[in-house]
Amino acid sequence: MTRPAPTNIVPLADHVEDVSTTDGRVPGERGRQTRQRLLDATAELLSSTSWRSVKVTDIARQAGTSPATFYQYFTNVEHAIRVLAEGMVDQAAQLSELVGGDWSEEASWATARTVTEGFLSYWEDNRAVFRVVDLATEDGESQLRGIRVRALNAVTIALAQVISQSLPSSRGGPGTDSPAGIDPMAVAGTIVAMFASVSAHRYGFEFWGIRTRHLIDTQARFLHWAVTGRSVALADSEQRVSGPRTGPVPGGAVVQHRRPG
């Protein structure tokens, strides 16, 4: 079985969008680069600091600029976080395009792997922002509430459409039945929730000696079965891993953030 080529989920830093300064001006290329440096600095700080503890001065220092420059592009820290979160929603549209790939018998396994790896990359790009959005929602921040749902709903709807088109219905109507259930949205929602949970706990799994490549393979098999109704045979070269572990395995320390490979 051929492993799919690496996915191409464009990171937030590469997004092209219509932007303006806080006084309504349209910045030039240099201004856009400065704005992006501030967003990158915000995301980096959010990965190691409580979002309520991040200050404008911290972001400006991290970006190598001044607080006055920060205020040219954002009204406050929460504004910068909202921009990052909206970019996360934009990226979900790209992931939805991967979901709508080729699910024919010849290409379905490669597509399932591509979608699974793409979701993990997407989550990794936005890990800190997902965490902040979840915490802010719990704290009642209305402007951030629902952003996570909007992002994951885009993928869920795309997957439900694929499921409804890929399998014949046992009830004689349009194709809507999956071996995982008769409601495409329920199946898709469950699969996407699985992706999100596994991605969020990836490094905990690594600590317990569960390798990322095995997480990708397992999730891709669930996805492939749910969409096509077909299972995928284990590769002859796949080495069987030991059974359940009762604690961290030797050498299973938490890994550094990296792309799945």
C-alpha positions as CSV (number, residue, x, y, z in Angstrom):
1,M,0.0,0.0,0.0
2,T,1.4,3.4,-1.0
3,R,1.6,6.0,1.7
4,P,0.1,9.3,0.6
5,A,2.3,12.3,0.0
6,P,2.5,14.8,2.9
7,T,-0.5,17.0,3.3
8,N,-0.4,20.7,2.5
9,I,-2.4,22.5,5.2
10,V,-1.2,26.0,4.9
11,P,-0.1,27.4,8.3
12,L,-1.5,30.6,9.7
13,A,1.7,32.5,8.8
14,D,1.0,31.8,5.1
15,H,-2.6,32.9,5.0
16,V,-3.4,35.8,2.7
17,E,-6.3,37.9,3.9
18,D,-7.7,41.4,3.7
19,V,-6.3,43.2,6.7
20,S,-6.4,46.7,8.0
21,T,-4.9,48.7,10.9
22,T,-7.0,49.8,13.8
23,D,-7.5,53.2,12.2
24,G,-8.8,51.6,9.0
25,R,-5.7,51.9,6.8
26,V,-4.6,49.0,4.5
27,P,-1.0,48.1,5.4
28,G,1.6,47.5,2.8
29,E,3.7,44.4,2.6
30,R,6.1,45.5,5.4
31,G,3.1,46.2,7.6
32,R,1.6,42.8,6.9
33,Q,4.8,41.2,7.8
34,T,4.9,43.1,11.1
35,R,1.3,42.1,11.8
36,Q,2.1,38.5,11.1
37,R,5.1,38.6,13.4
38,L,2.8,39.9,16.2
39,L,0.4,37.1,15.5
40,D,3.2,34.5,15.5
41,A,4.5,35.9,18.8
42,T,1.1,35.8,20.3
43,A,0.6,32.1,19.3
44,E,4.1,31.3,20.7
45,L,3.4,32.9,24.0
46,L,0.0,31.2,24.2
47,S,1.7,27.8,24.0
48,S,3.6,28.4,27.2
49,T,1.6,31.0,29.1
50,S,-1.9,31.3,30.4
51,W,-3.8,33.4,27.9
52,R,-5.0,35.9,30.6
53,S,-1.3,36.4,31.6
54,V,-0.1,37.4,28.1
55,K,0.4,41.2,27.9
56,V,0.9,43.5,25.0
57,T,4.4,44.3,26.1
58,D,5.2,40.5,26.1
59,I,3.9,40.1,22.5
60,A,5.8,43.2,21.3
61,R,9.0,42.1,22.9
62,Q,8.6,38.6,21.4
63,A,8.0,40.1,18.0
64,G,10.9,42.5,18.2
65,T,8.8,45.6,18.0
66,S,7.0,48.1,20.4
67,P,3.6,48.1,22.1
68,A,2.7,51.2,20.0
69,T,3.2,49.1,16.9
70,F,1.0,46.3,18.3
71,Y,-1.8,48.8,18.8
72,Q,-1.6,49.8,15.2
73,Y,-3.0,46.4,14.3
74,F,-4.9,45.1,17.3
75,T,-7.0,46.8,20.0
76,N,-5.8,44.4,22.7
77,V,-4.5,40.9,23.3
78,E,-8.0,39.3,22.9
79,H,-8.3,40.9,19.5
80,A,-5.1,39.2,18.4
81,I,-6.3,35.9,19.8
82,R,-9.6,36.3,17.8
83,V,-7.7,36.9,14.6
84,L,-5.7,33.7,15.3
85,A,-8.9,31.8,16.0
86,E,-10.6,33.0,12.8
87,G,-7.5,31.8,10.9
88,M,-8.0,28.4,12.4
89,V,-11.5,28.4,10.9
90,D,-10.1,29.4,7.5
91,Q,-7.7,26.4,7.7
92,A,-10.6,24.1,8.4
93,A,-11.8,24.8,4.9
94,Q,-8.6,23.5,3.4
95,L,-8.9,20.3,5.5
96,S,-12.5,19.9,4.2
97,E,-11.0,19.9,0.7
98,L,-8.8,16.9,1.7
99,V,-11.9,15.1,3.0
100,G,-13.6,15.6,-0.4
101,G,-10.7,13.7,-2.1
102,D,-10.8,10.4,-4.1
103,W,-12.6,7.7,-2.2
104,S,-12.6,5.1,-5.0
105,E,-11.5,1.6,-4.2
106,E,-8.0,2.3,-5.7
107,A,-7.4,5.5,-3.8
108,S,-9.5,5.4,-0.7
109,W,-6.8,4.2,1.7
110,A,-4.4,6.9,0.5
111,T,-7.2,9.5,1.0
112,A,-8.0,8.2,4.5
113,R,-4.3,8.5,5.4
114,T,-4.1,12.0,3.9
115,V,-7.1,13.2,5.8
116,T,-5.9,11.8,9.1
117,E,-2.4,13.2,8.8
118,G,-3.9,16.5,7.6
119,F,-6.1,16.7,10.7
120,L,-3.2,16.1,13.0
121,S,-1.1,18.7,11.2
122,Y,-4.0,21.1,11.5
123,W,-4.4,20.6,15.2
124,E,-0.6,20.9,15.7
125,D,-0.6,24.2,13.9
126,N,-3.4,25.5,16.1
127,R,-2.8,23.6,19.4
128,A,-2.3,26.7,21.5
129,V,-5.3,28.5,20.0
130,F,-7.6,25.5,20.4
131,R,-6.6,25.4,24.1
132,V,-7.2,29.1,24.6
133,V,-10.6,29.0,22.8
134,D,-11.7,26.1,25.0
135,L,-10.6,27.9,28.2
136,A,-12.1,31.2,27.1
137,T,-15.4,29.6,26.2
138,E,-15.6,28.0,29.7
139,D,-14.9,31.5,31.1
140,G,-17.9,32.9,29.2
141,E,-16.0,34.8,26.5
142,S,-18.8,35.3,24.0
143,Q,-16.6,36.4,21.1
144,L,-14.6,33.2,21.2
145,R,-17.5,31.0,21.9
146,G,-18.4,28.8,19.0
147,I,-15.2,29.2,17.0
148,R,-14.1,25.7,17.8
149,V,-17.5,24.4,16.7
150,R,-17.4,26.4,13.5
151,A,-13.9,25.0,12.6
152,L,-14.8,21.4,13.3
153,N,-18.2,21.7,11.8
154,A,-16.7,22.5,8.4
155,V,-14.8,19.2,8.5
156,T,-17.8,17.3,9.9
157,I,-20.2,18.5,7.2
158,A,-17.7,17.7,4.4
159,L,-17.2,14.2,5.8
160,A,-21.0,13.6,6.2
161,Q,-21.4,14.5,2.5
162,V,-18.7,12.0,1.5
163,I,-20.3,9.3,3.6
164,S,-23.7,9.9,2.2
165,Q,-22.4,9.6,-1.3
166,S,-20.1,6.7,-0.9
167,L,-22.4,3.8,0.2
168,P,-25.7,2.4,-0.9
169,S,-28.6,2.7,1.4
170,S,-30.1,-0.5,3.0
171,R,-33.4,1.3,2.8
172,G,-33.4,1.6,-1.0
173,G,-33.0,5.4,-1.2
174,P,-29.9,7.5,-1.9
175,G,-26.7,6.3,-0.5
176,T,-26.7,7.2,3.2
177,D,-25.7,4.1,5.2
178,S,-22.3,3.6,6.8
179,P,-21.3,0.5,8.7
180,A,-20.8,2.9,11.6
181,G,-24.4,4.1,11.5
182,I,-27.4,5.3,9.5
183,D,-27.0,9.1,10.2
184,P,-24.0,10.5,8.2
185,M,-23.8,13.5,10.4
186,A,-23.6,11.3,13.5
187,V,-20.9,9.2,12.0
188,A,-18.9,12.2,10.8
189,G,-19.3,14.0,14.1
190,T,-18.0,10.9,16.0
191,I,-15.0,10.5,13.6
192,V,-14.1,14.2,13.9
193,A,-14.5,14.1,17.7
194,M,-12.1,11.1,17.7
195,F,-9.6,13.0,15.6
196,A,-9.8,16.1,17.9
197,S,-9.4,14.1,21.1
198,V,-6.5,12.0,19.8
199,S,-4.7,15.0,18.4
200,A,-5.2,16.9,21.7
201,H,-3.7,14.0,23.7
202,R,-1.0,13.0,21.2
203,Y,1.9,13.7,23.5
204,G,0.2,11.8,26.4
205,F,-0.1,8.8,24.1
206,E,3.6,9.2,23.2
207,F,4.5,9.2,26.9
208,W,2.7,5.8,27.2
209,G,4.8,4.5,24.3
210,I,2.0,4.8,21.7
211,R,3.7,6.1,18.6
212,T,2.2,8.8,16.4
213,R,2.4,6.7,13.3
214,H,0.3,4.0,15.0
215,L,-2.3,6.6,16.0
216,I,-2.5,7.8,12.4
217,D,-2.8,4.3,11.1
218,T,-5.5,3.4,13.6
219,Q,-7.6,6.5,13.0
220,A,-7.3,6.2,9.2
221,R,-8.6,2.6,9.4
222,F,-11.7,3.8,11.4
223,L,-12.2,6.6,8.9
224,H,-11.7,4.3,5.8
225,W,-14.2,1.7,7.2
226,A,-16.8,4.4,8.1
227,V,-16.7,5.9,4.6
228,T,-16.2,2.9,2.4
229,G,-17.4,-0.1,4.5
230,R,-14.1,-1.8,3.6
231,S,-11.3,-2.8,6.0
232,V,-7.7,-2.5,5.2
233,A,-5.3,-5.4,5.6
234,L,-2.2,-5.0,7.8
235,A,1.0,-4.6,5.8
236,D,3.2,-7.7,5.9
237,S,6.0,-5.4,7.2
238,E,4.0,-4.0,10.1
239,Q,5.6,-5.2,13.3
240,R,3.1,-6.2,16.0
241,V,3.3,-4.0,19.1
242,S,3.0,-5.4,22.6
243,G,-0.3,-5.5,24.3
244,P,-1.8,-3.0,26.8
245,R,0.7,-1.1,28.9
246,T,0.1,-0.3,32.6
247,G,2.4,2.7,32.7
248,P,4.9,4.7,30.7
249,V,7.4,2.5,28.8
250,P,11.1,2.9,29.0
251,G,12.2,5.8,26.8
252,G,8.6,6.9,26.3
253,A,9.2,10.5,27.4
254,V,7.0,13.2,26.1
255,V,8.3,14.1,22.7
256,Q,8.9,17.5,21.2
257,H,6.3,19.1,18.9
258,R,6.9,17.8,15.4
259,R,5.1,16.8,12.3
260,P,3.8,13.3,12.0
261,G,6.2,11.2,10.0
